[in-house]
Amino acid sequence: HKKKTRKLRWHVSNGHGRICKHHKHPVSRCNASSMNLNRINLDKYHPGYFGKVGMRKFHLKKNQKKTRKLRGHISHGHGRIGK
């Protein structure tokens, strides 16, 4: 048997068609498809998804609320609600 590629040498589209074409990744890799395909959907339901706004701080540690102390205060009657 001959390889198909040998037979299709010098043929313009090499058997993959002129319109759809042959790509390793026909859409794109990972989340990049949202930029191309789902843009209308994302703009409609998730405005502000694309673009840069403000400064990003990596590894941001927000203040942790200590719930144990709060529970202790409530159970002892220090912080009664609706008094």
MDTraj code that builds the backbone (N, CA, C; nanometers):
import mdtraj as md
import numpy as np

residues = "HIS LYS LYS LYS THR ARG LYS LEU ARG TRP HIS VAL SER ASN GLY HIS GLY ARG ILE CYS LYS HIS HIS LYS HIS PRO VAL SER ARG CYS ASN ALA SER SER MET ASN LEU ASN ARG ILE ASN LEU ASP LYS TYR HIS PRO GLY TYR PHE GLY LYS VAL GLY MET ARG LYS PHE HIS LEU LYS LYS ASN GLN LYS LYS THR ARG LYS LEU ARG GLY HIS ILE SER HIS GLY HIS GLY ARG ILE GLY LYS".split()
xyz = np.array([
    [0.0834, -0.1195, 0.0000],
    [0.0000, 0.0000, 0.0000],
    [0.0867, 0.1242, 0.0000],
    [0.0429, 0.2196, -0.0773],
    [0.1079, 0.3500, -0.0729],
    [0.0438, 0.4334, 0.0362],
    [0.1208, 0.5229, 0.0899],
    [0.0644, 0.6162, 0.1876],
    [-0.0256, 0.7150, 0.1152],
    [-0.1317, 0.7576, 0.1817],
    [-0.2259, 0.8524, 0.1221],
    [-0.1564, 0.9848, 0.0923],
    [-0.0628, 1.0208, 0.1793],
    [0.0065, 1.1489, 0.1594],
    [0.0866, 1.1484, 0.0304],
    [0.1420, 1.0321, -0.0061],
    [0.2202, 1.0245, -0.1300],
    [0.1295, 1.0488, -0.2502],
    [0.0073, 0.9950, -0.2415],
    [-0.0855, 1.0091, -0.3531],
    [-0.1333, 1.1537, -0.3647],
    [-0.1461, 1.2206, -0.2491],
    [-0.2021, 1.3562, -0.2481],
    [-0.0962, 1.4651, -0.2610],
    [0.0289, 1.4270, -0.2858],
    [0.1321, 1.5281, -0.3105],
    [0.0920, 1.6133, -0.4303],
    [0.1194, 1.7422, -0.4205],
    [0.0923, 1.8413, -0.5244],
    [-0.0563, 1.8718, -0.5385],
    [-0.1423, 1.8105, -0.4565],
    [-0.2819, 1.8512, -0.4544],
    [-0.2937, 1.9641, -0.3524],
    [-0.3663, 2.0666, -0.3877],
    [-0.3633, 2.1907, -0.3108],
    [-0.3997, 2.1699, -0.1639],
    [-0.5151, 2.1089, -0.1366],
    [-0.5609, 2.1000, 0.0024],
    [-0.5243, 1.9673, 0.0680],
    [-0.4585, 1.8812, -0.0049],
    [-0.4109, 1.7533, 0.0488],
    [-0.5254, 1.6686, 0.1063],
    [-0.6449, 1.6814, 0.0477],
    [-0.7567, 1.5970, 0.0893],
    [-0.8323, 1.6463, 0.2103],
    [-0.8031, 1.7671, 0.2565],
    [-0.8731, 1.8189, 0.3743],
    [-0.9766, 1.9254, 0.3397],
    [-0.9899, 1.9585, 0.2141],
    [-1.0919, 2.0538, 0.1717],
    [-1.0445, 2.1969, 0.1816],
    [-1.0928, 2.2795, 0.0901],
    [-1.0476, 2.4190, 0.0870],
    [-1.1207, 2.5047, 0.1898],
    [-1.2453, 2.4692, 0.2202],
    [-1.3266, 2.5568, 0.3045],
    [-1.3003, 2.5307, 0.4518],
    [-1.3195, 2.4079, 0.4983],
    [-1.3028, 2.3797, 0.6413],
    [-1.1576, 2.3754, 0.6834],
    [-1.0694, 2.3327, 0.5962],
    [-0.9253, 2.3290, 0.6221],
    [-0.8899, 2.2307, 0.7326],
    [-0.7633, 2.2000, 0.7433],
    [-0.7156, 2.1036, 0.8431],
    [-0.6248, 2.1754, 0.9415],
    [-0.6604, 2.1679, 1.0687],
    [-0.5777, 2.2288, 1.1728],
    [-0.5580, 2.1279, 1.2838],
    [-0.4476, 2.1410, 1.3582],
    [-0.4278, 2.0553, 1.4751],
    [-0.5344, 2.0861, 1.5794],
    [-0.5597, 2.2145, 1.6021],
    [-0.6629, 2.2568, 1.6967],
    [-0.7607, 2.3449, 1.6197],
    [-0.8706, 2.2869, 1.5710],
    [-0.9606, 2.3612, 1.4836],
    [-1.0180, 2.4876, 1.5472],
    [-1.0415, 2.4871, 1.6772],
    [-1.0944, 2.6077, 1.7414],
    [-0.9780, 2.6831, 1.8012],
    [-0.9323, 2.6413, 1.9143],
    [-0.8151, 2.6985, 1.9793],
    [-0.7929, 2.6214, 2.1075],
    [-0.6887, 2.6543, 2.1787],
    [-0.6536, 2.5771, 2.2975],
    [-0.7181, 2.6355, 2.4226],
    [-0.7513, 2.5500, 2.5157],
    [-0.7994, 2.5873, 2.6494],
    [-0.9168, 2.6835, 2.6442],
    [-0.9065, 2.7965, 2.7149],
    [-1.0186, 2.8894, 2.7258],
    [-1.0193, 2.9940, 2.6153],
    [-0.9265, 2.9820, 2.5212],
    [-0.9173, 3.0834, 2.4174],
    [-1.0397, 3.0818, 2.3265],
    [-1.1149, 2.9718, 2.3255],
    [-1.2322, 2.9649, 2.2387],
    [-1.3364, 3.0682, 2.2793],
    [-1.3360, 3.1077, 2.4061],
    [-1.4335, 3.2077, 2.4498],
    [-1.4102, 3.3401, 2.3785],
    [-1.2845, 3.3674, 2.3443],
    [-1.2550, 3.4916, 2.2730],
    [-1.3140, 3.4876, 2.1326],
    [-1.3160, 3.3698, 2.0716],
    [-1.3584, 3.3594, 1.9326],
    [-1.5052, 3.3207, 1.9185],
    [-1.5456, 3.2146, 1.9879],
    [-1.6779, 3.1578, 1.9619],
    [-1.7858, 3.2135, 2.0530],
    [-1.7580, 3.2214, 2.1811],
    [-1.8625, 3.2516, 2.2784],
    [-1.8665, 3.3981, 2.3181],
    [-1.8075, 3.4846, 2.2393],
    [-1.7942, 3.6241, 2.2789],
    [-1.9308, 3.6897, 2.3001],
    [-2.0252, 3.6642, 2.2115],
    [-2.1573, 3.7261, 2.2215],
    [-2.2245, 3.6822, 2.3509],
    [-2.2173, 3.5525, 2.3782],
    [-2.2778, 3.4976, 2.4996],
    [-2.2133, 3.5577, 2.6238],
    [-2.0817, 3.5666, 2.6244],
    [-2.0115, 3.6181, 2.7419],
    [-2.0373, 3.7671, 2.7602],
    [-2.0421, 3.8411, 2.6502],
    [-2.0709, 3.9847, 2.6612],
    [-2.2125, 4.0085, 2.7127],
    [-2.3035, 3.9179, 2.6759],
    [-2.4429, 3.9345, 2.7146],
    [-2.4642, 3.9001, 2.8622],
    [-2.4127, 3.7851, 2.9032],
    [-2.4415, 3.7351, 3.0378],
    [-2.3302, 3.7616, 3.1391],
    [-2.2099, 3.7892, 3.0919],
    [-2.0979, 3.8171, 3.1830],
    [-2.0238, 3.9418, 3.1367],
    [-2.0848, 4.0583, 3.1474],
    [-2.0163, 4.1789, 3.1006],
    [-1.8924, 4.2049, 3.1849],
    [-1.7884, 4.2527, 3.1194],
    [-1.6639, 4.2798, 3.1898],
    [-1.5739, 4.1595, 3.2018],
    [-1.6064, 4.0503, 3.1316],
    [-1.5215, 3.9302, 3.1375],
    [-1.3894, 3.9553, 3.0661],
    [-1.3950, 4.0282, 2.9560],
    [-1.2740, 4.0588, 2.8807],
    [-1.2249, 4.1976, 2.9191],
    [-1.0959, 4.2166, 2.9079],
    [-1.0376, 4.3478, 2.9349],
    [-0.9791, 4.3553, 3.0737],
    [-0.9028, 4.4617, 3.0940],
    [-0.8337, 4.4787, 3.2216],
    [-0.8936, 4.5965, 3.2967],
    [-0.9224, 4.5761, 3.4231],
    [-0.9726, 4.6835, 3.5078],
    [-0.9014, 4.6730, 3.6413],
    [-0.8336, 4.7780, 3.6813],
    [-0.7677, 4.7798, 3.8118],
    [-0.6412, 4.6964, 3.8148],
    [-0.5814, 4.6900, 3.9322],
    [-0.4589, 4.6129, 3.9508],
    [-0.4923, 4.4807, 4.0167],
    [-0.4293, 4.3763, 3.9676],
    [-0.4471, 4.2455, 4.0283],
    [-0.3357, 4.2232, 4.1281],
    [-0.3717, 4.1778, 4.2447],
    [-0.2704, 4.1448, 4.3442],
    [-0.2729, 3.9943, 4.3630],
    [-0.1634, 3.9303, 4.3259],
    [-0.1564, 3.7857, 4.3360],
    [-0.1348, 3.7464, 4.4810],
    [-0.1897, 3.6347, 4.5195],
    [-0.1753, 3.5787, 4.6539],
    [-0.2252, 3.6776, 4.7591],
    [-0.3430, 3.7309, 4.7353],
    [-0.4016, 3.8281, 4.8276],
    [-0.4624, 3.7540, 4.9456],
    [-0.4215, 3.7919, 5.0638],
    [-0.4767, 3.7314, 5.1852],
    [-0.5742, 3.8295, 5.2474],
    [-0.7013, 3.7956, 5.2466],
    [-0.8011, 3.8818, 5.3079],
    [-0.8071, 3.8529, 5.4572],
    [-0.8566, 3.9489, 5.5338],
    [-0.8673, 3.9305, 5.6779],
    [-0.9628, 3.8155, 5.7087],
    [-0.9174, 3.7255, 5.7937],
    [-1.0006, 3.6121, 5.8303],
    [-1.0844, 3.6477, 5.9518],
    [-1.2103, 3.6134, 5.9437],
    [-1.3001, 3.6383, 6.0558],
    [-1.2990, 3.5160, 6.1458],
    [-1.2802, 3.5381, 6.2737],
    [-1.2722, 3.4268, 6.3675],
    [-1.4127, 3.3930, 6.4157],
    [-1.4687, 3.2894, 6.3570],
    [-1.6072, 3.2537, 6.3872],
    [-1.6204, 3.1871, 6.5235],
    [-1.5147, 3.1256, 6.5725],
    [-1.5237, 3.0604, 6.7041],
    [-1.5546, 3.1616, 6.8131],
    [-1.4843, 3.2761, 6.8085],
    [-1.5079, 3.3795, 6.9098],
    [-1.6499, 3.4335, 6.8990],
    [-1.6955, 3.4530, 6.7747],
    [-1.8302, 3.5058, 6.7553],
    [-1.9342, 3.4099, 6.8118],
    [-1.9169, 3.2810, 6.7837],
    [-2.0118, 3.1816, 6.8349],
    [-2.0116, 3.1804, 6.9872],
    [-1.8932, 3.1943, 7.0455],
    [-1.8830, 3.1965, 7.1909],
    [-1.9581, 3.3133, 7.2507],
    [-1.9455, 3.4315, 7.1902],
    [-2.0142, 3.5510, 7.2400],
    [-2.1656, 3.5356, 7.2295],
    [-2.2109, 3.4801, 7.1191],
    [-2.3549, 3.4665, 7.0985],
    [-2.4132, 3.3653, 7.1972],
    [-2.3397, 3.2536, 7.2189],
    [-2.3933, 3.1509, 7.3084],
    [-2.3985, 3.1987, 7.4537],
    [-2.3056, 3.2885, 7.4924],
    [-2.3038, 3.3381, 7.6299],
    [-2.4021, 3.4533, 7.6521],
    [-2.4617, 3.5015, 7.5453],
    [-2.5617, 3.6060, 7.5602],
    [-2.5047, 3.7462, 7.5534],
    [-2.3823, 3.7617, 7.5019],
    [-2.3244, 3.8956, 7.4903],
    [-2.3860, 3.9730, 7.3743],
    [-2.4118, 3.9036, 7.2652],
    [-2.4627, 3.9733, 7.1476],
    [-2.5993, 3.9239, 7.1107],
    [-2.6990, 3.9633, 7.1830],
    [-2.8349, 3.9184, 7.1525],
    [-2.8944, 4.0066, 7.0443],
    [-2.9594, 3.9402, 6.9492],
    [-3.0185, 4.0125, 6.8370],
    [-3.1674, 4.0284, 6.8641],
    [-3.2197, 4.1462, 6.8335],
    [-3.3620, 4.1728, 6.8491],
    [-3.4031, 4.1986, 6.9920],
    [-3.3160, 4.2602, 7.0676],
    [-3.3459, 4.2896, 7.2082],
    [-3.4262, 4.4178, 7.2203],
])
top = md.Topology()
chain = top.add_chain()
for i, resn in enumerate(residues, 1):
    res = top.add_residue(resn, chain, resSeq=i)
    for name in ("N", "CA", "C"):
        top.add_atom(name, md.element.get_by_symbol(name[0]), res)
traj = md.Trajectory(xyz[None], top)
